[in-house]
Amino acid sequence: MQEPDIDLGAFTTALDGPMYVVTAAADGRRAGCLVGFASQCSIDPPRFAVWLSTANHTHAVARRARYLTVHLLRRDQQALARLFGGRTGDTVDKFARVDWRAGREGSPVLSDVVDWFTGRIEAVVAGGDHEAFLLAPVDQSPPAHLPDPPAPPLRFRDVRTIEAGHPA
């Protein structure tokens, strides 16, 4: 018996998860995109999974990369979310518009993002129109000296009006 296709829209909207910018570098190319599908998935050893759309420019670069950098956006970083979510690296050099430095094997680290880590790609798992990149952390941001309390994370509700630079 074939299972019915279920639209998870209401369920996933209720989750209202944090938003990230994931960056990659390989073969002399850089890429980065806004990601809402991501989570810690193991405590010991520490592991984190990010899901990238297979239609996305970043996915193509990430498939050739050994490391990805995951940046947790704060609510006051809407401009970064619009740049990395609303523009495609097929036509725009997003890194010409932000301050960044080369991290592990060139993986871009965004200067204006306080919380980030770089992970070695341990596995890639297919999942429909997205693939999961399982990451083993190898570098991370230094402890932040932020005002109490720090700005809250940017959430899905904060970016849902951004028109994607690429279809999912």
KEMAR-491465 format. One line per field, with one value per atom (N, C-alpha, C): x, y, z; residue number from 1; chain; atom name. Coordinates in pm, whole numbers, plus 50000, padded with zeros to 5 digits. Example, Ala and Ser with C-alpha at 12.3 -4.5 7.8 and 13.67 -1.06 7.14 Angstrom:
u: [51319_51230_51320_51285_51367_51290]
v: [49431_49550_49670_49775_49894_50003]
w: [50780_50780_50780_50708_50714_50787]
nr: [1_1_1_2_2_2]
kette: [A_A_A_A_A_A]
atom: [N_CA_C_N_CA_C]
// end
This chain:
u: [50083_50000_50088_50060_50138_50090_50186_50154_50108_50012_49967_50073_50077_50163_50095_50167_50114_50190_50118_50179_50206_50331_50368_50368_50313_50319_50282_50165_50122_50214_50257_50347_50481_50541_50673_50669_50560_50547_50542_50475_50466_50603_50696_50829_50906_50897_50960_51107_51183_51322_51416_51538_51639_51687_51743_51794_51946_52007_52152_52194_52318_52384_52491_52487_52586_52675_52806_52901_52992_53043_53131_53231_53340_53438_53498_53512_53574_53611_53721_53765_53770_53812_53823_53690_53583_53450_53402_53329_53267_53117_53045_52899_52844_52722_52655_52507_52427_52282_52218_52095_52014_51954_51962_51917_51827_51714_51625_51616_51665_51664_51802_51817_51947_51925_52012_51997_52118_52146_52239_52174_52252_52194_52270_52376_52447_52520_52525_52595_52738_52754_52885_52902_52970_53046_52953_52995_52911_52896_52772_52742_52626_52625_52522_52490_52364_52323_52259_52300_52235_52183_52064_52000_52006_52063_52074_51989_51918_51837_51928_51890_51971_51966_51870_51861_51950_52005_52077_52223_52272_52412_52506_52472_52557_52570_52464_52468_52577_52585_52685_52828_52853_52986_53008_52906_52918_52948_52893_52918_53065_53141_53283_53373_53309_53385_53410_53507_53531_53478_53455_53409_53297_53204_53101_53108_53076_53068_52922_52874_52735_52733_52660_52651_52510_52495_52365_52334_52228_52191_52110_52127_52050_51940_51840_51722_51758_51866_51905_51988_51996_52075_51987_51877_51785_51855_51945_52013_52094_52164_52238_52143_52029_51931_51878_51849_51799_51905_52031_52138_52156_52170_52200_52077_51957_51835_51766_51783_51711_51792_51919_52005_52068_52099_52165_52309_52395_52536_52560_52456_52468_52493_52440_52450_52511_52524_52571_52684_52792_52898_52858_52794_52746_52862_52978_53091_53158_53127_53175_53096_52985_52895_52902_52988_53001_53147_53177_53311_53318_53428_53446_53594_53627_53765_53758_53867_53874_53901_53816_53835_53898_53866_53920_53899_54009_54010_53929_53931_53867_53720_53661_53519_53498_53416_53400_53339_53401_53350_53306_53179_53123_53162_53225_53279_53171_53052_52948_52862_52894_52816_52897_52838_52908_52920_52814_52812_52820_52927_52947_53035_53032_53128_53154_53270_53304_53305_53243_53237_53291_53361_53406_53286_53268_53156_53187_53107_53123_53041_52924_52835_52737_52681_52574_52461_52341_52226_52116_52066_51958_51829_51746_51619_51518_51493_51399_51468_51411_51470_51583_51621_51733_51824_51951_52043_52099_52114_52171_52321_52390_52535_52562_52613_52644_52782_52790_52913_52971_53103_53178_53252_53217_53279_53432_53502_53649_53698_53618_53651_53521_53533_53414_53450_53347_53367_53419_53496_53541_53421_53433_53323_53286_53157_53109_53103_53135_53121_53008_52888_52769_52699_52619_52539_52440_52402_52302_52164_52072_52091_52130_52190_52225_52098_52112_51998_51947_51814_51760_51792_51789_51816_51709_51751_51658_51578_51449_51361_51293_51234_51164_51060_50985_50881_50939_51067_51133_51173_51181_51232_51133_51015_50922_50880_50900_50862_50977_51095_51207_51177_51180_51162_51294_51291_51413_51484_51617_51697_51695_51659_51650_51526_51456_51345_51400_51319_51362_51371]
v: [49882_50000_50125_50217_50340_50440_50502_50603_50731_50803_50929_51038_51132_51249_51345_51385_51474_51606_51717_51850_51884_51903_51933_52082_52163_52309_52362_52326_52378_52332_52207_52153_52226_52240_52301_52450_52517_52659_52679_52589_52597_52582_52513_52493_52624_52708_52840_52834_52749_52726_52840_52831_52933_52927_53037_53047_53058_52997_52992_53035_53083_53093_52985_52900_52793_52832_52825_52861_52744_52746_52639_52697_52625_52660_52531_52529_52415_52456_52405_52428_52576_52660_52802_52877_52811_52876_52885_52994_53013_53014_52973_52976_52985_53034_53042_53062_53007_53021_53023_53075_53076_52938_52885_52750_52750_52684_52667_52524_52430_52288_52254_52254_52225_52194_52106_52071_51993_52008_51917_51780_51677_51544_51439_51478_51387_51472_51418_51487_51434_51302_51241_51127_51150_51270_51381_51507_51616_51611_51621_51622_51718_51775_51871_51840_51848_51823_51949_51982_52091_52032_52075_52025_52135_52104_52200_52154_52249_52219_52176_52069_52020_52115_52208_52307_52427_52437_52555_52555_52672_52690_52640_52669_52627_52475_52406_52259_52206_52261_52214_52235_52348_52373_52283_52270_52189_52043_51991_51851_51827_51931_51916_51962_52019_52072_51962_51985_51895_51954_52086_52156_52252_52271_52374_52458_52586_52672_52711_52693_52719_52842_52946_53073_53089_53108_53132_53281_53315_53456_53504_53630_53697_53779_53812_53880_54013_54078_54205_54187_54063_54036_54003_54075_54057_54080_54177_54207_54087_54019_53899_53790_53776_53675_53706_53832_53868_53843_53876_53854_53704_53624_53482_53399_53452_53379_53428_53556_53614_53631_53599_53610_53474_53446_53319_53344_53256_53263_53232_53187_53166_53299_53408_53539_53648_53628_53733_53679_53758_53724_53783_53703_53749_53793_53732_53761_53894_53952_54087_54192_54152_54244_54235_54145_54128_54112_54138_54111_53964_53900_53760_53728_53611_53561_53415_53367_53225_53142_53043_52948_52820_52709_52578_52552_52526_52501_52603_52728_52838_52860_52775_52792_52930_53015_53152_53160_53245_53277_53423_53447_53582_53662_53778_53858_53911_53939_54000_53900_53772_53671_53624_53638_53607_53456_53381_53238_53157_53080_52996_52877_52776_52667_52614_52554_52486_52337_52262_52118_52043_51934_51843_51760_51748_51670_51522_51457_51314_51227_51277_51200_51295_51250_51322_51222_51263_51174_51236_51162_51211_51220_51318_51333_51408_51363_51434_51548_51669_51783_51849_51793_51840_51722_51753_51653_51702_51608_51639_51623_51722_51717_51700_51583_51554_51611_51698_51772_51735_51716_51699_51830_51903_52034_52025_52120_52126_52265_52368_52506_52571_52672_52746_52888_52971_53110_53117_53222_53240_53276_53258_53297_53444_53468_53603_53688_53814_53913_54006_53956_54028_54092_54194_54250_54145_54156_54064_54121_54048_53921_53946_53847_53866_53874_53930_53939_53798_53781_53648_53602_53470_53419_53463_53478_53503_53374_53385_53268_53268_53153_53139_53249_53282_53386_53520_53543_53670_53678_53564_53563_53507_53469_53399_53483_53615_53698_53714_53662_53671_53580_53639_53558_53488_53356_53277_53307_53311_53331_53210_53096_52969_52897_52827_52745_52628_52579_52463_52344]
w: [50000_50000_50000_49910_49901_50005_50074_50174_50104_50162_50101_50118_50025_50040_50138_50239_50342_50334_50335_50339_50485_50522_50660_50691_50603_50616_50753_50805_50935_51047_51042_51145_51142_51024_51015_51044_51008_51040_51191_51260_51406_51473_51407_51465_51476_51374_51373_51416_51349_51386_51354_51409_51383_51238_51191_51055_51058_50960_50949_50810_50797_50668_50667_50566_50550_50432_50453_50348_50316_50193_50145_50046_50027_49924_49868_49736_49669_49528_49479_49341_49306_49401_49376_49376_49413_49417_49562_49592_49722_49703_49806_49800_49941_49951_50079_50059_50151_50140_50277_50280_50401_50421_50543_50572_50695_50683_50796_50844_50762_50799_50853_50986_51048_51195_51248_51390_51439_51568_51633_51627_51599_51586_51668_51739_51829_51933_52056_52164_52176_52171_52187_52086_51977_51944_51896_51908_51861_51709_51664_51520_51496_51377_51336_51191_51155_51016_50957_50835_50760_50630_50593_50472_50367_50251_50141_50024_49964_49846_49732_49664_49552_49433_49430_49322_49348_49467_49512_49463_49429_49390_49500_49625_49737_49744_49712_49715_49622_49502_49405_49457_49522_49579_49701_49786_49906_49874_49765_49728_49695_49661_49630_49747_49851_49965_50068_50156_50269_50399_50400_50520_50485_50578_50568_50695_50682_50800_50819_50942_50979_51069_51027_51100_51154_51284_51344_51336_51264_51248_51368_51403_51508_51442_51520_51467_51399_51440_51379_51252_51199_51078_50958_50946_50833_50699_50693_50566_50519_50610_50572_50524_50592_50551_50411_50384_50250_50143_50173_50075_50047_50153_50133_50102_50129_50097_49971_49939_49827_49700_49704_49586_49560_49436_49404_49363_49408_49371_49224_49153_49009_48938_48996_48929_49015_49147_49238_49324_49337_49431_49566_49649_49779_49868_49851_49938_49905_49790_49757_49835_49898_49967_50118_50170_50316_50353_50481_50532_50571_50533_50564_50561_50612_50603_50564_50508_50470_50594_50617_50726_50673_50735_50698_50550_50478_50334_50256_50304_50232_50265_50348_50381_50443_50381_50429_50568_50652_50785_50781_50803_50796_50920_50899_51010_51103_51053_51134_51210_51201_51272_51392_51510_51635_51657_51630_51658_51530_51516_51398_51436_51350_51361_51221_51205_51080_51109_51018_51036_50915_50942_50838_50793_50664_50611_50630_50714_50745_50651_50609_50522_50456_50345_50276_50257_50299_50295_50211_50113_50027_50107_50073_50143_50059_49938_49850_49779_49789_49718_49797_49913_49993_50026_50054_50105_50238_50332_50463_50458_50510_50524_50674_50711_50851_50881_50980_51009_51145_51147_51271_51296_51402_51427_51442_51377_51386_51429_51409_51450_51495_51585_51624_51662_51670_51708_51851_51879_52018_52105_52236_52324_52301_52288_52258_52384_52367_52475_52433_52449_52404_52523_52495_52604_52654_52781_52838_52815_52766_52698_52553_52486_52344_52260_52141_52049_52022_52017_51991_51849_51826_51692_51593_51470_51360_51341_51323_51312_51175_51143_51016_50997_51102_51090_51047_51078_51045_50898_50829_50692_50590_50634_50543_50423_50428_50313_50212_50242_50148_50029_49910_49789_49759_49757_49742_49611_49617_49498_49405_49460_49386_49434_49348_49398_49480_49572_49653_49562]
nr: [1_1_1_2_2_2_3_3_3_4_4_4_5_5_5_6_6_6_7_7_7_8_8_8_9_9_9_10_10_10_11_11_11_12_12_12_13_13_13_14_14_14_15_15_15_16_16_16_17_17_17_18_18_18_19_19_19_20_20_20_21_21_21_22_22_22_23_23_23_24_24_24_25_25_25_26_26_26_27_27_27_28_28_28_29_29_29_30_30_30_31_31_31_32_32_32_33_33_33_34_34_34_35_35_35_36_36_36_37_37_37_38_38_38_39_39_39_40_40_40_41_41_41_42_42_42_43_43_43_44_44_44_45_45_45_46_46_46_47_47_47_48_48_48_49_49_49_50_50_50_51_51_51_52_52_52_53_53_53_54_54_54_55_55_55_56_56_56_57_57_57_58_58_58_59_59_59_60_60_60_61_61_61_62_62_62_63_63_63_64_64_64_65_65_65_66_66_66_67_67_67_68_68_68_69_69_69_70_70_70_71_71_71_72_72_72_73_73_73_74_74_74_75_75_75_76_76_76_77_77_77_78_78_78_79_79_79_80_80_80_81_81_81_82_82_82_83_83_83_84_84_84_85_85_85_86_86_86_87_87_87_88_88_88_89_89_89_90_90_90_91_91_91_92_92_92_93_93_93_94_94_94_95_95_95_96_96_96_97_97_97_98_98_98_99_99_99_100_100_100_101_101_101_102_102_102_103_103_103_104_104_104_105_105_105_106_106_106_107_107_107_108_108_108_109_109_109_110_110_110_111_111_111_112_112_112_113_113_113_114_114_114_115_115_115_116_116_116_117_117_117_118_118_118_119_119_119_120_120_120_121_121_121_122_122_122_123_123_123_124_124_124_125_125_125_126_126_126_127_127_127_128_128_128_129_129_129_130_130_130_131_131_131_132_132_132_133_133_133_134_134_134_135_135_135_136_136_136_137_137_137_138_138_138_139_139_139_140_140_140_141_141_141_142_142_142_143_143_143_144_144_144_145_145_145_146_146_146_147_147_147_148_148_148_149_149_149_150_150_150_151_151_151_152_152_152_153_153_153_154_154_154_155_155_155_156_156_156_157_157_157_158_158_158_159_159_159_160_160_160_161_161_161_162_162_162_163_163_163_164_164_164_165_165_165_166_166_166_167_167_167_168_168_168]
kette: [A_A_A_A_A_A_A_A_A_A_A_A_A_A_A_A_A_A_A_A_A_A_A_A_A_A_A_A_A_A_A_A_A_A_A_A_A_A_A_A_A_A_A_A_A_A_A_A_A_A_A_A_A_A_A_A_A_A_A_A_A_A_A_A_A_A_A_A_A_A_A_A_A_A_A_A_A_A_A_A_A_A_A_A_A_A_A_A_A_A_A_A_A_A_A_A_A_A_A_A_A_A_A_A_A_A_A_A_A_A_A_A_A_A_A_A_A_A_A_A_A_A_A_A_A_A_A_A_A_A_A_A_A_A_A_A_A_A_A_A_A_A_A_A_A_A_A_A_A_A_A_A_A_A_A_A_A_A_A_A_A_A_A_A_A_A_A_A_A_A_A_A_A_A_A_A_A_A_A_A_A_A_A_A_A_A_A_A_A_A_A_A_A_A_A_A_A_A_A_A_A_A_A_A_A_A_A_A_A_A_A_A_A_A_A_A_A_A_A_A_A_A_A_A_A_A_A_A_A_A_A_A_A_A_A_A_A_A_A_A_A_A_A_A_A_A_A_A_A_A_A_A_A_A_A_A_A_A_A_A_A_A_A_A_A_A_A_A_A_A_A_A_A_A_A_A_A_A_A_A_A_A_A_A_A_A_A_A_A_A_A_A_A_A_A_A_A_A_A_A_A_A_A_A_A_A_A_A_A_A_A_A_A_A_A_A_A_A_A_A_A_A_A_A_A_A_A_A_A_A_A_A_A_A_A_A_A_A_A_A_A_A_A_A_A_A_A_A_A_A_A_A_A_A_A_A_A_A_A_A_A_A_A_A_A_A_A_A_A_A_A_A_A_A_A_A_A_A_A_A_A_A_A_A_A_A_A_A_A_A_A_A_A_A_A_A_A_A_A_A_A_A_A_A_A_A_A_A_A_A_A_A_A_A_A_A_A_A_A_A_A_A_A_A_A_A_A_A_A_A_A_A_A_A_A_A_A_A_A_A_A_A_A_A_A_A_A_A_A_A_A_A_A_A_A_A_A_A_A_A_A_A_A_A_A_A_A_A_A_A_A_A_A_A_A_A_A_A_A_A_A_A_A_A_A_A_A_A_A_A_A_A_A_A_A_A_A_A_A_A_A_A_A_A]
atom: [N_CA_C_N_CA_C_N_CA_C_N_CA_C_N_CA_C_N_CA_C_N_CA_C_N_CA_C_N_CA_C_N_CA_C_N_CA_C_N_CA_C_N_CA_C_N_CA_C_N_CA_C_N_CA_C_N_CA_C_N_CA_C_N_CA_C_N_CA_C_N_CA_C_N_CA_C_N_CA_C_N_CA_C_N_CA_C_N_CA_C_N_CA_C_N_CA_C_N_CA_C_N_CA_C_N_CA_C_N_CA_C_N_CA_C_N_CA_C_N_CA_C_N_CA_C_N_CA_C_N_CA_C_N_CA_C_N_CA_C_N_CA_C_N_CA_C_N_CA_C_N_CA_C_N_CA_C_N_CA_C_N_CA_C_N_CA_C_N_CA_C_N_CA_C_N_CA_C_N_CA_C_N_CA_C_N_CA_C_N_CA_C_N_CA_C_N_CA_C_N_CA_C_N_CA_C_N_CA_C_N_CA_C_N_CA_C_N_CA_C_N_CA_C_N_CA_C_N_CA_C_N_CA_C_N_CA_C_N_CA_C_N_CA_C_N_CA_C_N_CA_C_N_CA_C_N_CA_C_N_CA_C_N_CA_C_N_CA_C_N_CA_C_N_CA_C_N_CA_C_N_CA_C_N_CA_C_N_CA_C_N_CA_C_N_CA_C_N_CA_C_N_CA_C_N_CA_C_N_CA_C_N_CA_C_N_CA_C_N_CA_C_N_CA_C_N_CA_C_N_CA_C_N_CA_C_N_CA_C_N_CA_C_N_CA_C_N_CA_C_N_CA_C_N_CA_C_N_CA_C_N_CA_C_N_CA_C_N_CA_C_N_CA_C_N_CA_C_N_CA_C_N_CA_C_N_CA_C_N_CA_C_N_CA_C_N_CA_C_N_CA_C_N_CA_C_N_CA_C_N_CA_C_N_CA_C_N_CA_C_N_CA_C_N_CA_C_N_CA_C_N_CA_C_N_CA_C_N_CA_C_N_CA_C_N_CA_C_N_CA_C_N_CA_C_N_CA_C_N_CA_C_N_CA_C_N_CA_C_N_CA_C_N_CA_C_N_CA_C_N_CA_C_N_CA_C_N_CA_C_N_CA_C_N_CA_C_N_CA_C_N_CA_C_N_CA_C_N_CA_C_N_CA_C_N_CA_C_N_CA_C_N_CA_C_N_CA_C_N_CA_C_N_CA_C_N_CA_C_N_CA_C_N_CA_C_N_CA_C_N_CA_C_N_CA_C_N_CA_C_N_CA_C_N_CA_C_N_CA_C_N_CA_C_N_CA_C_N_CA_C_N_CA_C_N_CA_C]
// end
